[in-house]
Amino acid sequence: MTSAEVRQSFLDFFRSKQHEIVPSSSLMPSSPNLLFTNAGMNQFVPYFLGERSAPYKRAADTQKCIRAGGKHNDLEDVGFDTYHHTFFEMLGNWSFGDYFKHEALEWSWELLTQVWGMPHERLYVTVYKPGEGDPASFDQEAWDVWAGIFRREGMDPAVHIKTGGKKDNFWMMGDTGPCGPCSEIHIDLTPDNATEGSLVNAGSPWCIEIWNNVFIQFNAMEDGRFLPLKDKHVDTGMGFERVAGIIATTGGFTTFSNPPSNYNADVFTPIFDKVSAMCGQTYGRTMPEDRNSLSRDEMRDVVFRVLADHIRTLSCAIADGILPGNEGRNYVLRRILRRAVMFGRRLDLKPGFFTQLVEPLVQTLGPVFPELRQQRHIIEKVIHSEESAFDRTLDRGLQE
């Protein structure tokens, strides 16, 4: 499957489960405690809290997200590994007081294994088990649903179900707001698949979280209390680039000999092709062993990944009216742009190169997010202005 086919099949699957397919909300968050929209749930917070009635009981979409500041910040990892982004799409499905854990987890398994064909034996899940001082109790309901699924498939639940505390298995959008225990789904991509789940949440690029089912049951208060909500909701989030990258890397789950990477997904190919045309080098799909001791080929690939990620972040943010500047979220964008320009100089890219990446970005995401096509000239103008100003600053610094 191509990346576009992965995205569409997700939406089609949940449309068949009577979900309303809704558009992505803006990257400019409505919540005052967020720098950017950082999760698919952001636009639905009033429904979770009961402040407004949802116009539908079930919804699904692909949501533009930026995680580059605040509680969720992946900026410094981008480029140095193969699975973090500052901008990404979050595929999600929601229930507003309708279905709950059983349906959500069963449908997750159905989509992953029956529709997309992921190998059953390579999938591991986590459920919430509180540590000392953590909110809520052990999520027995989720554990029971997963145990039934694994037994049905002839697999041992004790091997394929892991537990985690608040850090890994209790989702919070920010310090306050709707939240609850969650159940993650991970895939083991090691060549021999002999880890028995030991790499789950161990920071290994060979075992990746692909989907998180969050069960919204509480409202986190400023005083530290977790108050039960009137209704229980489902909020799921799947990393689109992660799934598309896994399918591309494994050739549709036919080989597991290649290092996994989100950046193998064809959604990045036009951007990589443009960088190659400008610098005369080719992306080599290396996976860094040690970010503090990179080979020449590894550094080249770090730069490719940084540029591909950062042009997506800048372009999508500007299309939503968030411009680089000196404070808050605006400064985060300026910092990301300057980081891209600095990394680009490692490939001897000429001044103005970053602006030229807008066109292939619009080519890949314009059909999904039409505001990119509508705002393309503004995006190019803003990035060109910022890039030119920073290039002059760099040149003066080098001369001095």
Salt bridges, closest charged atoms under 4 A:
ASP12 OD1 - ARG15 NH1 2.81
ASP74 OD1 - HIS84 NE2 3.99
GLU76 OE2 - ARG335 NH2 2.48
ASP77 OD1 - ARG291 NH1 3.60
ASP81 OD2 - HIS84 ND1 2.57
GLU89 OE2 - ARG7 NH2 2.86
ASP98 OD2 - ARG58 NE 2.62
GLU106 OE2 - HIS102 NE2 3.88
GLU106 OE2 - ARG152 NH1 3.15
GLU110 OE1 - LYS17 NZ 3.21
ASP139 OD1 - LYS101 NZ 2.69
GLU141 OE1 - LYS101 NZ 3.97
GLU153 OE1 - HIS120 ND1 2.99
ASP168 OD1 - LYS167 NZ 3.55
GLU184 OE1 - HIS186 NE2 2.90
ASP223 OD2 - ARG225 NE 2.73
GLU241 OE2 - ARG312 NH2 2.59
ASP297 OD1 - ARG300 NH1 3.11
ASP301 OD1 - ARG300 NE 2.91
ASP309 OD1 - HIS85 ND1 3.64
ASP309 OD2 - HIS310 ND1 2.80
ASP320 OD2 - LYS64 NZ 2.86
GLU371 OE2 - LYS64 NZ 2.48
GLU380 OE2 - ARG376 NE 3.25
GLU380 OE1 - HIS377 ND1 3.82
GLU386 OE2 - ARG334 NH2 2.69
ASP391 OD1 - ARG345 NH2 3.39
ASP395 OD1 - ARG345 NH2 3.26
